[in-house]
Amino acid sequence: MDTSRYITDKRRLRHLVTRLKYEKKRIVFTNGCFDIMHTGHTSYLETAKSMGDILIVGLNSDASVRVIKGSKRPINDEITRASILLSLRAVDYVCLFNEPTPLEIIKTVKPDVLVKGGDWDTKDIVGGDFVESYHGSVVSVPIVNRISTTKIIEKILKAYS
């Protein structure tokens, strides 16, 4: 994995963002667990990337995923998930976070565009109010084919139980 694009501390993130803004890059931010990657994820990330120059993905830490999804998740650990994300053409940086929400990272990145999947109404997207306060955009991207990690896990359990 390219560790120069995997960010685990806010100080390094601040330096990165300062440089990118100095270079006049349009920064797009999204976040999620990205536990078992599927075409819904890749399509979503490609769409997010198309909205700017740099896509930063906030990745829930293993501990954070357990809080959100339950004790049996994640299936893949945070290093594996980060490595897979960084292998995608659309993803420029992955930033790990432990908090229940990505709000602190959003405040650090101060993205030009904040993106979430279509299962989120723009008014409910964490950090949306903050991004709109400085005239950034908040976008909800339609979900492709209703694919989800949870459905994939259910299909595997059904097939092999």
DSSP file (Angstrom, degrees, kcal/mol; ACC not computed):
  #  RESIDUE AA STRUCTURE BP1 BP2  ACC     N-H-->O    O-->H-N    N-H-->O    O-->H-N    TCO  KAPPA ALPHA  PHI   PSI    X-CA   Y-CA   Z-CA
    1    1 A M              0   0    0      0, 0.0     2,-1.3     0, 0.0    82,-0.1   0.000 360.0 360.0 360.0 142.1    0.0    0.0    0.0
    2    2 A D    >   -     0   0    0      1,-0.2     3,-1.8    81,-0.1     4,-0.3  -0.660 360.0-171.0 -78.3  96.8    1.2    3.5   -0.8
    3    3 A T  G >  S+     0   0    0     -2,-1.3     3,-0.7     1,-0.3    -1,-0.2   0.663  77.9  71.6 -68.3 -15.6    1.5    4.9    2.8
    4    4 A S  G 3  S+     0   0    0      1,-0.2    -1,-0.3    -3,-0.1    -2,-0.1   0.708 104.2  41.9 -71.2 -16.9    2.1    8.4    1.4
    5    5 A R  G <  S+     0   0    0     -3,-1.8    89,-2.6    88,-0.1     2,-0.6   0.367  98.6  84.2-107.8   2.5   -1.6    8.4    0.5
    6    6 A Y  E <   -a   94   0A   0     -3,-0.7     2,-0.5    -4,-0.3    89,-0.2  -0.927  64.7-166.9-108.8 112.4   -2.9    6.7    3.7
    7    7 A I  E     +a   95   0A   0     87,-3.3    89,-2.3    -2,-0.6     3,-0.1  -0.868  22.0 165.5-110.3 126.0   -3.3    9.4    6.4
    8    8 A T        +     0   0    0     -2,-0.5     2,-0.4    87,-0.2    -1,-0.1   0.405  61.3  58.1-118.6  -0.5   -3.8    8.4   10.0
    9    9 A D  S  > S-     0   0    0      1,-0.1     4,-1.7    88,-0.0     3,-0.2  -0.989  70.6-134.0-136.3 147.9   -3.2   11.7   11.8
   10   10 A K  H  > S+     0   0    0     -2,-0.4     4,-2.8     1,-0.2     5,-0.2   0.791 102.5  61.0 -67.4 -30.5   -4.9   15.1   11.6
   11   11 A R  H  > S+     0   0    0      2,-0.2     4,-2.0     1,-0.2    -1,-0.2   0.943 107.8  44.0 -62.7 -46.8   -1.6   17.1   11.5
   12   12 A R  H  > S+     0   0    0      1,-0.2     4,-2.3     2,-0.2    -1,-0.2   0.879 112.5  53.5 -64.3 -37.5   -0.5   15.3    8.3
   13   13 A L  H  X S+     0   0    0     -4,-1.7     4,-2.8     2,-0.2     5,-0.2   0.918 106.8  51.8 -62.6 -43.8   -4.0   15.8    6.9
   14   14 A R  H  X S+     0   0    0     -4,-2.8     4,-2.4     1,-0.2    -2,-0.2   0.911 110.1  48.9 -59.6 -43.0   -3.9   19.6    7.6
   15   15 A H  H  X S+     0   0    0     -4,-2.0     4,-2.1     2,-0.2    -1,-0.2   0.918 112.0  49.1 -62.5 -44.0   -0.5   19.8    5.8
   16   16 A L  H  X S+     0   0    0     -4,-2.3     4,-2.6     1,-0.2    -2,-0.2   0.945 112.5  46.8 -59.9 -50.1   -1.9   17.9    2.8
   17   17 A V  H  X S+     0   0    0     -4,-2.8     4,-2.7     1,-0.2     5,-0.3   0.894 109.7  53.9 -62.9 -41.0   -5.0   20.1    2.6
   18   18 A T  H  X S+     0   0    0     -4,-2.4     4,-2.1    -5,-0.2    -1,-0.2   0.926 111.6  45.8 -58.1 -45.1   -3.0   23.3    2.9
   19   19 A R  H  X S+     0   0    0     -4,-2.1     4,-1.9     2,-0.2    -2,-0.2   0.930 112.9  49.2 -64.8 -45.4   -0.8   22.2    0.0
   20   20 A L  H  <>S+     0   0    0     -4,-2.6     5,-2.5     1,-0.2    -2,-0.2   0.893 112.1  47.8 -63.0 -40.6   -3.8   21.1   -2.2
   21   21 A K  H ><5S+     0   0    0     -4,-2.7     3,-1.5     1,-0.2    -1,-0.2   0.883 109.0  53.9 -68.7 -37.3   -5.6   24.4   -1.6
   22   22 A Y  H 3<5S+     0   0    0     -4,-2.1    -1,-0.2     1,-0.3    -2,-0.2   0.870 107.2  52.2 -60.6 -36.8   -2.5   26.4   -2.4
   23   23 A E  T 3<5S-     0   0    0     -4,-1.9    -1,-0.3    -5,-0.1    -2,-0.2   0.393 117.2-119.2 -80.5   3.5   -2.4   24.4   -5.7
   24   24 A K  T < 5 +     0   0    0     -3,-1.5     2,-0.3     1,-0.2    -3,-0.2   0.808  54.2 165.3  63.1  33.0   -6.0   25.5   -6.3
   25   25 A K      < -     0   0    0     -5,-2.5     2,-0.7    -6,-0.1    -1,-0.2  -0.608  40.4-126.3 -80.6 139.2   -7.2   21.9   -6.3
   26   26 A R        -     0   0    0     -2,-0.3    27,-2.3    85,-0.1    28,-2.1  -0.790  31.2-150.1 -84.9 115.1  -11.0   21.2   -6.0
   27   27 A I  E     -b   54   0A   0     -2,-0.7    86,-1.9    26,-0.2    85,-1.8  -0.762  13.4-168.2 -98.5 128.9  -11.3   18.8   -3.1
   28   28 A V  E     -bc  55 113A   0     26,-3.2    28,-2.9    -2,-0.5     2,-0.4  -0.926   7.9-166.2-111.1 137.9  -14.1   16.3   -2.9
   29   29 A F  E     +bc  56 114A   0     84,-2.7    86,-2.8    -2,-0.4     2,-0.3  -0.980  15.4 158.2-127.1 138.1  -14.6   14.3    0.4
   30   30 A T  E     -b   57   0A   0     26,-1.9    28,-3.4    -2,-0.4     2,-0.3  -0.925  15.5-162.0-142.6 170.7  -16.7   11.3    1.1
   31   31 A N  E     +b   58   0A   0     84,-0.5     2,-0.3    -2,-0.3    28,-0.2  -0.974  20.0 126.9-151.1 164.3  -16.6    8.7    3.8
   32   32 A G  E     -b   59   0A   0     26,-2.1    28,-2.0    -2,-0.3    33,-0.1  -0.967  59.8 -89.1 168.4-177.9  -17.7    5.2    4.8
   33   33 A C        -     0   0    0     -2,-0.3    -1,-0.1    26,-0.2    32,-0.1   0.851  39.2-169.6 -84.5 -39.8  -16.9    1.8    6.0
   34   34 A F        +     0   0    0      2,-0.1     3,-0.3    -3,-0.1    51,-0.1   0.913  22.9 160.5  47.2  52.8  -16.2    0.3    2.6
   35   35 A D        +     0   0    0      1,-0.3     2,-0.6    40,-0.0    41,-0.1   0.987  66.3  15.9 -72.7 -62.7  -16.0   -3.2    4.2
   36   36 A I  S    S-     0   0    0     39,-0.1    -1,-0.3    40,-0.0    -2,-0.1  -0.941  90.4-134.2-113.6 108.6  -16.6   -5.5    1.2
   37   37 A M        +     0   0    0     -2,-0.6     2,-0.3    -3,-0.3   111,-0.1  -0.312  34.5 163.3 -66.4 142.4  -16.0   -3.6   -2.0
   38   38 A H    >>  -     0   0    0    109,-0.1     4,-2.0    -2,-0.0     3,-0.7  -0.888  54.4 -84.9-148.3 176.7  -18.5   -4.0   -4.8
   39   39 A T  H 3> S+     0   0    0     -2,-0.3     4,-2.4     1,-0.3     5,-0.3   0.774 122.8  61.8 -63.7 -26.6  -19.6   -2.2   -8.0
   40   40 A G  H 3> S+     0   0    0      2,-0.2     4,-2.0     1,-0.2    -1,-0.3   0.927 107.4  44.9 -62.1 -43.0  -21.9    0.1   -6.0
   41   41 A H  H <> S+     0   0    0     -3,-0.7     4,-2.8     2,-0.2     5,-0.2   0.944 114.3  47.2 -64.4 -48.7  -18.8    1.4   -4.2
   42   42 A T  H  X S+     0   0    0     -4,-2.0     4,-2.2     1,-0.2    -2,-0.2   0.904 113.7  47.4 -65.6 -40.1  -16.6    1.8   -7.3
   43   43 A S  H  X S+     0   0    0     -4,-2.4     4,-2.2     2,-0.2    -1,-0.2   0.926 113.3  49.3 -63.0 -44.6  -19.3    3.5   -9.3
   44   44 A Y  H  X S+     0   0    0     -4,-2.0     4,-2.5    -5,-0.3    -2,-0.2   0.913 111.8  47.8 -60.7 -45.5  -20.0    5.9   -6.4
   45   45 A L  H  X S+     0   0    0     -4,-2.8     4,-2.6     2,-0.2    -1,-0.2   0.876 110.6  51.6 -67.1 -37.6  -16.3    6.7   -5.9
   46   46 A E  H  X S+     0   0    0     -4,-2.2     4,-1.7    -5,-0.2    -1,-0.2   0.904 111.0  48.4 -64.2 -40.8  -15.9    7.4   -9.6
   47   47 A T  H  < S+     0   0    0     -4,-2.2     4,-0.4     2,-0.2    -2,-0.2   0.928 111.6  49.7 -64.0 -44.6  -18.9    9.7   -9.6
   48   48 A A  H >< S+     0   0    0     -4,-2.5     3,-1.7     1,-0.2    -2,-0.2   0.933 109.2  51.9 -59.3 -46.6  -17.5   11.5   -6.5
   49   49 A K  H >< S+     0   0    0     -4,-2.6     3,-1.8     1,-0.3    -1,-0.2   0.846  99.2  64.6 -59.6 -35.0  -14.1   11.9   -8.1
   50   50 A S  T 3< S+     0   0    0     -4,-1.7    -1,-0.3     1,-0.3    -2,-0.2   0.629  91.3  67.1 -65.4 -11.8  -15.7   13.4  -11.3
   51   51 A M  T <  S-     0   0    0     -3,-1.7    -1,-0.3    -4,-0.4     2,-0.3   0.431 114.8  -6.2 -89.5   0.4  -16.8   16.4   -9.1
   52   52 A G  S <  S-     0   0    0     -3,-1.8   -25,-0.2    -4,-0.1     3,-0.1  -0.912  74.7 -89.7-167.7-166.4  -13.3   17.7   -8.5
   53   53 A D  S    S+     0   0    0    -27,-2.3     2,-0.4    -2,-0.3   -26,-0.2   0.811 104.0  35.0 -92.5 -36.5   -9.6   17.2   -8.8
   54   54 A I  E     -b   27   0A   0    -28,-2.1   -26,-3.2    -3,-0.1     2,-0.6  -0.978  63.9-157.4-128.3 130.0   -8.8   15.3   -5.6
   55   55 A L  E     -b   28   0A   0     -2,-0.4    38,-1.8    35,-0.2    37,-1.8  -0.942   8.6-171.5-109.6 118.8  -10.9   12.7   -3.8
   56   56 A I  E     -bd  29  93A   0    -28,-2.9   -26,-1.9    -2,-0.6     2,-0.6  -0.939   8.8-156.6-106.5 125.9  -10.2   12.2   -0.1
   57   57 A V  E     -bd  30  94A   0     36,-2.8    38,-3.0    -2,-0.5     2,-0.6  -0.912   6.8-147.2-106.7 120.2  -12.0    9.2    1.4
   58   58 A G  E     -bd  31  95A   0    -28,-3.4   -26,-2.1    -2,-0.6     2,-0.5  -0.769  20.3-157.8 -81.0 121.8  -12.6    9.2    5.2
   59   59 A L  E     -bd  32  96A   0     36,-2.6    38,-2.5    -2,-0.6   -26,-0.2  -0.905  14.6-125.2-110.2 123.8  -12.5    5.6    6.2
   60   60 A N  E     - d   0  97A   0    -28,-2.0    38,-0.2    -2,-0.5    36,-0.1  -0.438  30.2-122.6 -61.9 132.1  -14.1    4.4    9.4
   61   61 A S     >  -     0   0    0     36,-2.5     4,-2.5    38,-0.2     5,-0.2  -0.210  29.4-100.4 -65.5 166.7  -11.6    2.6   11.7
   62   62 A D  H  > S+     0   0    0      1,-0.2     4,-2.2     2,-0.2     5,-0.2   0.919 125.7  50.5 -56.1 -44.6  -12.3   -1.0   12.7
   63   63 A A  H  > S+     0   0    0      1,-0.2     4,-1.6     2,-0.2    -1,-0.2   0.899 110.2  49.7 -62.0 -41.0  -13.6    0.2   16.1
   64   64 A S  H  > S+     0   0    0      1,-0.2     4,-1.9     2,-0.2    -1,-0.2   0.890 108.7  52.4 -65.4 -40.4  -15.8    2.8   14.5
   65   65 A V  H  X>S+     0   0    0     -4,-2.5     4,-3.9     1,-0.2     5,-0.5   0.914 106.0  54.5 -62.2 -42.5  -17.3    0.2   12.1
   66   66 A R  H  X5S+     0   0    0     -4,-2.2     4,-1.7     1,-0.2    -1,-0.2   0.887 107.9  49.9 -59.1 -38.9  -18.1   -2.1   15.1
   67   67 A V  H  <5S+     0   0    0     -4,-1.6    -1,-0.2     2,-0.2    -2,-0.2   0.912 120.5  35.6 -64.6 -42.0  -20.0    0.7   16.7
   68   68 A I  H  <5S+     0   0    0     -4,-1.9    -2,-0.2     2,-0.1    -3,-0.2   0.909 132.4  24.0 -78.8 -44.4  -22.0    1.4   13.5
   69   69 A K  H  <5S-     0   0    0     -4,-3.9    -3,-0.2     1,-0.3     3,-0.2   0.568 111.2-100.9-106.0 -12.3  -22.4   -2.1   12.1
   70   70 A G    ><< -     0   0    0     -4,-1.7     3,-1.6    -5,-0.5    -1,-0.3  -0.369  45.3 -61.4 109.8 168.7  -22.1   -4.4   15.1
   71   71 A S  T 3  S+     0   0    0      1,-0.3    -1,-0.1    -2,-0.1    -5,-0.1   0.655 123.9  60.9 -67.8 -18.5  -19.5   -6.7   16.7
   72   72 A K  T 3  S+     0   0    0     -3,-0.2    -1,-0.3    -6,-0.1    -2,-0.1   0.465  92.9 118.6 -88.7  -0.3  -19.2   -9.0   13.7
   73   73 A R    <   +     0   0    0     -3,-1.6     2,-0.1    -7,-0.1    -3,-0.1  -0.873  35.0  49.9-119.1 153.7  -18.0   -6.2   11.4
   74   74 A P        -     0   0    0      0, 0.0     3,-0.1     0, 0.0     4,-0.1   0.480  53.1-168.2 -81.6 161.2  -15.9   -5.2    9.7
   75   75 A I  S    S+     0   0    0     -2,-0.1     2,-0.4     1,-0.1   -39,-0.1   0.909  81.9  42.6 -74.4 -46.5  -15.2   -8.3    7.7
   76   76 A N  S    S-     0   0    0    -41,-0.1    -1,-0.1     1,-0.1   -40,-0.0  -0.842  94.2-118.5-102.1 137.8  -12.0   -6.7    6.3
   77   77 A D     >  -     0   0    0     -2,-0.4     4,-2.7     1,-0.1     5,-0.2  -0.201  31.2-100.7 -72.2 168.1   -9.6   -4.8    8.6
   78   78 A E  H  > S+     0   0    0      1,-0.2     4,-2.5     2,-0.2     5,-0.2   0.817 120.9  53.3 -61.7 -34.2   -8.9   -1.1    8.1
   79   79 A I  H  > S+     0   0    0      2,-0.2     4,-2.4     1,-0.2    -1,-0.2   0.926 111.8  45.8 -67.1 -43.7   -5.5   -1.7    6.5
   80   80 A T  H  > S+     0   0    0      2,-0.2     4,-2.4     1,-0.2    -2,-0.2   0.931 114.3  48.1 -62.9 -46.4   -7.1   -4.1    3.9
   81   81 A R  H  X S+     0   0    0     -4,-2.7     4,-2.3     1,-0.2    -2,-0.2   0.907 112.9  48.0 -63.3 -41.8   -9.9   -1.7    3.3
   82   82 A A  H  X S+     0   0    0     -4,-2.5     4,-2.7    -5,-0.2    -1,-0.2   0.916 110.8  51.7 -63.8 -43.3   -7.6    1.3    2.9
   83   83 A S  H  X S+     0   0    0     -4,-2.4     4,-0.9     2,-0.2    -2,-0.2   0.911 110.6  47.7 -61.2 -44.1   -5.3   -0.7    0.6
   84   84 A I  H >< S+     0   0    0     -4,-2.4     3,-0.7     2,-0.2     4,-0.5   0.936 112.4  49.4 -63.2 -46.6   -8.2   -1.7   -1.7
   85   85 A L  H >< S+     0   0    0     -4,-2.3     3,-1.6     1,-0.2     6,-0.4   0.921 109.3  51.9 -58.8 -44.1   -9.5    1.9   -1.8
   86   86 A L  H 3< S+     0   0    0     -4,-2.7    -1,-0.2     1,-0.3    -2,-0.2   0.680  99.9  64.0 -69.8 -16.1   -6.1    3.3   -2.7
   87   87 A S  T << S+     0   0    0     -4,-0.9     2,-0.3    -3,-0.7    -1,-0.3   0.617  84.9  95.7 -79.1 -11.5   -5.8    0.8   -5.5
   88   88 A L  S X  S-     0   0    0     -3,-1.6     3,-1.0    -4,-0.5    -3,-0.0  -0.624  76.8-135.7 -83.8 137.4   -8.8    2.5   -7.2
   89   89 A R  T 3  S+     0   0    0     -2,-0.3    -1,-0.1     1,-0.2    -4,-0.0   0.823 102.6  57.0 -56.4 -34.7   -8.1    5.1   -9.9
   90   90 A A  T 3  S+     0   0    0    -48,-0.1     2,-0.5    -5,-0.1    -1,-0.2   0.749  90.8  81.4 -73.1 -24.3  -10.7    7.4   -8.4
   91   91 A V    <   +     0   0    0     -3,-1.0   -35,-0.1    -6,-0.4     3,-0.1  -0.732  44.3 171.4 -95.3 123.1   -9.2    7.6   -4.9
   92   92 A D        +     0   0    0    -37,-1.8     2,-0.3    -2,-0.5   -36,-0.2   0.851  69.2   7.4 -92.9 -42.2   -6.4   10.0   -4.2
   93   93 A Y  E     - d   0  56A   0    -38,-1.8   -36,-2.8     2,-0.0     2,-0.4  -0.988  56.3-152.6-142.5 148.9   -6.1    9.8   -0.4
   94   94 A V  E     -ad   6  57A   0    -89,-2.6   -87,-3.3    -2,-0.3     2,-0.5  -0.992  12.1-166.8-121.3 131.0   -7.6    7.7    2.4
   95   95 A C  E     -ad   7  58A   0    -38,-3.0   -36,-2.6    -2,-0.4     2,-0.2  -0.966  13.1-142.5-122.5 115.9   -7.9    9.2    5.9
   96   96 A L  E     - d   0  59A   0    -89,-2.3     2,-0.4    -2,-0.5   -36,-0.2  -0.521  19.7-174.1 -77.3 138.3   -8.7    6.9    8.8
   97   97 A F  E     - d   0  60A   0    -38,-2.5   -36,-2.5    -2,-0.2   -33,-0.2  -0.998  22.6-168.5-137.1 145.8  -11.0    8.2   11.5
   98   98 A N        +     0   0    0     -2,-0.4    -1,-0.1   -38,-0.2   -38,-0.1   0.608  58.2 102.4-100.6 -17.7  -12.0    6.7   14.9
   99   99 A E  S    S-     0   0    0      2,-0.1   -38,-0.2     1,-0.1    -2,-0.1  -0.169  84.4-110.8 -67.5 162.1  -14.8    9.1   15.8
  100  100 A P  S    S+     0   0    0      0, 0.0    -1,-0.1     0, 0.0   -40,-0.0   0.806 102.8  24.9 -64.2 -28.8  -18.5    8.1   15.4
  101  101 A T  S    S-     0   0    0    -41,-0.0     3,-0.4    26,-0.0     4,-0.2  -0.887  78.8-121.5-131.2 163.9  -18.9   10.6   12.5
  102  102 A P  S  > S+     0   0    0      0, 0.0     4,-2.6     0, 0.0     3,-0.3   0.259  75.4 115.7 -86.7  13.8  -16.5   12.2   10.1
  103  103 A L  H  > S+     0   0    0      1,-0.2     4,-2.5     2,-0.2     5,-0.2   0.875  73.6  49.8 -54.7 -44.6  -17.3   15.7   11.2
  104  104 A E  H  > S+     0   0    0     -3,-0.4     4,-1.6     1,-0.2    -1,-0.2   0.894 112.8  47.1 -64.4 -38.6  -13.8   16.6   12.6
  105  105 A I  H  > S+     0   0    0     -3,-0.3     4,-3.2     2,-0.2     5,-0.3   0.912 110.3  52.9 -67.7 -41.0  -12.2   15.4    9.4
  106  106 A I  H  X S+     0   0    0     -4,-2.6     4,-3.0     1,-0.2    -2,-0.2   0.913 108.9  50.1 -59.3 -42.3  -14.6   17.3    7.3
  107  107 A K  H  < S+     0   0    0     -4,-2.5    -1,-0.2    -5,-0.2    -2,-0.2   0.844 113.4  46.3 -65.6 -32.6  -13.8   20.4    9.3
  108  108 A T  H  < S+     0   0    0     -4,-1.6    -2,-0.2    -5,-0.2    -1,-0.2   0.922 119.0  39.2 -73.1 -45.2  -10.1   19.8    8.8
  109  109 A V  H  < S-     0   0    0     -4,-3.2    -2,-0.2    -5,-0.1    -3,-0.2   0.868  82.3-163.0 -73.2 -37.7  -10.4   19.1    5.0
  110  110 A K     <  -     0   0    0     -4,-3.0   -83,-0.2    -5,-0.3    -3,-0.1   0.969  24.0-153.2  47.6  62.1  -13.0   21.9    4.4
  111  111 A P        -     0   0    0      0, 0.0   -83,-0.2     0, 0.0     3,-0.2  -0.184  24.6-136.7 -67.9 155.3  -13.9   20.2    1.1
  112  112 A D  S    S+     0   0    0    -85,-1.8    25,-2.8     1,-0.3     2,-0.4   0.818  97.8  26.7 -73.3 -33.1  -15.3   22.0   -1.9
  113  113 A V  E     -ce  28 137A   0    -86,-1.9   -84,-2.7    23,-0.2     2,-0.5  -0.997  67.1-162.2-136.0 130.1  -17.7   19.1   -2.4
  114  114 A L  E     -ce  29 138A   0     23,-2.8    25,-3.0    -2,-0.4     2,-0.4  -0.959  19.8-169.7-110.1 124.6  -19.1   16.7    0.3
  115  115 A V  E     + e   0 139A   0    -86,-2.8   -84,-0.5    -2,-0.5     2,-0.3  -0.927  13.9 166.1-123.2 139.3  -20.6   13.5   -1.2
  116  116 A K  E     - e   0 140A   0     23,-2.0    25,-2.9    -2,-0.4   -84,-0.1  -0.922  42.4 -83.9-138.6 167.4  -22.6   10.7    0.2
  117  117 A G  E >   - e   0 141A   0     -2,-0.3     3,-2.2    23,-0.2    26,-0.1  -0.256  45.6-101.2 -70.9 160.7  -24.6    7.8   -1.3
  118  118 A G  T 3  S+     0   0    0     23,-2.3    -1,-0.1     1,-0.3    22,-0.1   0.543 113.9  76.2 -63.0  -9.8  -28.2    8.3   -2.3
  119  119 A D  T 3  S+     0   0    0     22,-0.2     2,-0.5     2,-0.1    -1,-0.3   0.511  87.8  76.5 -78.1  -2.1  -29.6    6.6    0.8
  120  120 A W  S <  S-     0   0    0     -3,-2.2     2,-0.3    21,-0.2    -4,-0.1  -0.931  78.8-139.1-108.4 128.7  -28.7   10.0    2.5
  121  121 A D    >>  -     0   0    0     -2,-0.5     3,-2.2     1,-0.1     4,-0.5  -0.676  27.0-120.7 -76.8 139.8  -30.9   13.0    2.1
  122  122 A T  G >4 S+     0   0    0     -2,-0.3     3,-0.9     1,-0.3    -1,-0.1   0.818 112.4  58.6 -56.3 -31.8  -28.5   16.1    1.7
  123  123 A K  G 34 S+     0   0    0      1,-0.2    -1,-0.3     5,-0.1     6,-0.1   0.698 107.5  48.0 -71.6 -16.2  -30.0   17.7    4.8
  124  124 A D  G <4 S+     0   0    0     -3,-2.2     2,-0.4     2,-0.1    -1,-0.2   0.429  80.3 118.3-101.5  -1.2  -29.0   14.7    6.9
  125  125 A I  S X< S-     0   0    0     -3,-0.9     3,-2.4    -4,-0.5     4,-0.4  -0.535  73.2-114.4 -73.4 123.6  -25.4   14.4    5.7
  126  126 A V  T 3  S+     0   0    0     -2,-0.4    -1,-0.1     1,-0.3    -2,-0.1  -0.349 101.9  15.2 -57.6 128.3  -23.0   14.8    8.6
  127  127 A G  T 3> S+     0   0    0     -2,-0.1     4,-2.6    11,-0.0    -1,-0.3   0.320  90.6 118.7  88.8  -7.8  -21.0   18.0    8.0
  128  128 A G  H <> S+     0   0    0     -3,-2.4     4,-2.6     1,-0.2     5,-0.2   0.910  74.1  49.3 -57.8 -46.1  -23.4   19.3    5.3
  129  129 A D  H  > S+     0   0    0     -4,-0.4     4,-1.4     1,-0.2    -1,-0.2   0.903 111.7  50.3 -60.5 -41.5  -24.3   22.4    7.2
  130  130 A F  H  > S+     0   0    0      2,-0.2     4,-0.6     1,-0.2     3,-0.3   0.940 111.6  46.8 -62.0 -48.2  -20.6   23.2    7.8
  131  131 A V  H ><>S+     0   0    0     -4,-2.6     5,-2.6     1,-0.2     3,-1.0   0.902 112.5  49.6 -62.8 -42.3  -19.7   22.7    4.1
  132  132 A E  H ><5S+     0   0    0     -4,-2.6     3,-1.8     1,-0.2    -1,-0.2   0.775  96.3  72.7 -67.4 -25.0  -22.7   24.9    3.0
  133  133 A S  H 3<5S+     0   0    0     -4,-1.4    -1,-0.2    -3,-0.3    -2,-0.2   0.771 106.1  36.2 -63.3 -25.0  -21.6   27.6    5.5
  134  134 A Y  T <<5S-     0   0    0     -3,-1.0    -1,-0.3    -4,-0.6    -2,-0.2   0.100 126.9 -98.3-113.0  21.3  -18.7   28.5    3.3
  135  135 A H  T < 5S+     0   0    0     -3,-1.8    -3,-0.2     1,-0.2    -2,-0.1   0.718  74.3 146.5  71.6  25.0  -20.6   27.9    0.0
  136  136 A G      < -     0   0    0     -5,-2.6     2,-0.3    -6,-0.2   -23,-0.2  -0.383  49.0-106.7 -77.8 169.7  -19.3   24.4   -0.6
  137  137 A S  E     -e  113   0A   0    -25,-2.8   -23,-2.8    -2,-0.1     2,-0.5  -0.777  20.3-157.7-103.9 144.6  -21.6   21.8   -2.2
  138  138 A V  E     -e  114   0A   0     -2,-0.3     2,-0.4   -25,-0.2   -23,-0.2  -0.989  19.4-175.0-120.4 122.7  -23.3   18.8   -0.6
  139  139 A V  E     -e  115   0A   0    -25,-3.0   -23,-2.0    -2,-0.5     2,-0.6  -0.955  21.2-156.0-127.6 136.3  -24.3   16.1   -3.0
  140  140 A S  E     -e  116   0A   0     -2,-0.4   -23,-0.2   -25,-0.2   -22,-0.1  -0.957  20.5-150.7-107.9 118.0  -26.2   12.8   -2.6
  141  141 A V  E     -e  117   0A   0    -25,-2.9   -23,-2.3    -2,-0.6   -22,-0.2  -0.752  23.2-108.1 -93.8 130.5  -25.2   10.3   -5.4
  142  142 A P        -     0   0    0      0, 0.0     2,-0.3     0, 0.0    -1,-0.1  -0.217  34.7-113.1 -56.2 143.7  -27.8    7.8   -6.5
  143  143 A I        -     0   0    0    -26,-0.1     2,-0.5     1,-0.0     3,-0.1  -0.603  27.1-129.7 -79.8 137.9  -27.2    4.2   -5.5
  144  144 A V  S >  S-     0   0    0     -2,-0.3     3,-1.6     1,-0.2  -100,-0.1  -0.789  74.8 -24.1 -92.8 125.4  -26.4    1.8   -8.3
  145  145 A N  T 3  S-     0   0    0     -2,-0.5    -1,-0.2     1,-0.3  -105,-0.1   0.605  98.8 -89.4  54.9  17.3  -28.4   -1.5   -8.4
  146  146 A R  T 3  S+     0   0    0      1,-0.2     2,-0.3    -3,-0.1    -1,-0.3   0.827  74.9 163.6  52.1  34.9  -29.2   -1.5   -4.7
  147  147 A I    <   +     0   0    0     -3,-1.6     2,-0.3     4,-0.0    -1,-0.2  -0.637   7.9 169.8 -82.3 140.5  -26.0   -3.4   -3.9
  148  148 A S     >  -     0   0    0     -2,-0.3     4,-2.0     1,-0.1     5,-0.1  -0.993  45.6-122.5-148.5 155.2  -24.8   -3.3   -0.3
  149  149 A T  H  > S+     0   0    0     -2,-0.3     4,-2.6     1,-0.2     5,-0.2   0.904 114.5  55.9 -60.5 -41.5  -22.2   -5.1    1.8
  150  150 A T  H  > S+     0   0    0      1,-0.2     4,-2.4     2,-0.2    -1,-0.2   0.907 107.5  48.4 -59.0 -42.8  -25.0   -6.3    4.1
  151  151 A K  H  > S+     0   0    0      2,-0.2     4,-2.2     1,-0.2    -1,-0.2   0.877 110.3  51.9 -66.2 -36.7  -26.9   -7.9    1.2
  152  152 A I  H  X S+     0   0    0     -4,-2.0     4,-2.3     2,-0.2    -2,-0.2   0.928 110.5  47.9 -64.2 -44.8  -23.6   -9.6    0.0
  153  153 A I  H  X S+     0   0    0     -4,-2.6     4,-2.7     1,-0.2    -2,-0.2   0.921 111.3  50.9 -61.8 -44.2  -23.0  -11.0    3.5
  154  154 A E  H  X S+     0   0    0     -4,-2.4     4,-2.3     1,-0.2    -1,-0.2   0.898 109.8  50.3 -60.6 -40.6  -26.6  -12.2    3.7
  155  155 A K  H  X S+     0   0    0     -4,-2.2     4,-2.2     2,-0.2    -1,-0.2   0.903 111.5  48.0 -64.5 -42.1  -26.3  -14.0    0.3
  156  156 A I  H  X S+     0   0    0     -4,-2.3     4,-2.1     2,-0.2    -2,-0.2   0.935 112.1  49.1 -64.0 -46.5  -23.1  -15.7    1.4
  157  157 A L  H  X S+     0   0    0     -4,-2.7     4,-0.7     1,-0.2    -2,-0.2   0.901 112.5  48.3 -61.2 -41.4  -24.6  -16.8    4.7
  158  158 A K  H  < S+     0   0    0     -4,-2.3     3,-0.5    -5,-0.2    -1,-0.2   0.906 113.6  47.0 -64.7 -42.1  -27.7  -18.2    2.9
  159  159 A A  H  < S+     0   0    0     -4,-2.2    -1,-0.2     1,-0.2    -2,-0.2   0.808 122.1  34.0 -71.1 -29.9  -25.5  -20.0    0.3
  160  160 A Y  H  <        0   0    0     -4,-2.1    -1,-0.2    -5,-0.2    -2,-0.2   0.229 360.0 360.0-115.4  14.7  -23.2  -21.6    2.8
  161  161 A S     <        0   0    0     -4,-0.7    -1,-0.1    -3,-0.5    -2,-0.1   0.467 360.0 360.0 -99.6 360.0  -25.3  -22.3    5.9
